[in-house]
Amino acid sequence: MFSVRQKREVSEAVQKILRDTDHPELPKNREINFCLEVFGVNEWSWSNIHNNGAVESPSVNPWNESQDKEKS
């Protein structure tokens, strides 16, 4: 579920949302670490999305990449 490009976009958006809270317990000068679990309509359809800095070399799933309508 989700291409690498889509995961990176979601990660950037989550990072911004978290940063915009200006919560005092979040790190100020480094990326916020998180893991977002997304479940699709089927039990085999799921994704874990981590902050971009936590994924140096993402694995590419050809099926997920083929579902991306906005290929980079």
Secondary structure, DSSP 8 states (H G I E B T S, - for coil): ---HHHHHHHHHHHHHHHHHTT-TTS-SSS----EEEEE-SSTT-EEEEE-GGG-SS----HHHHHH-SS--
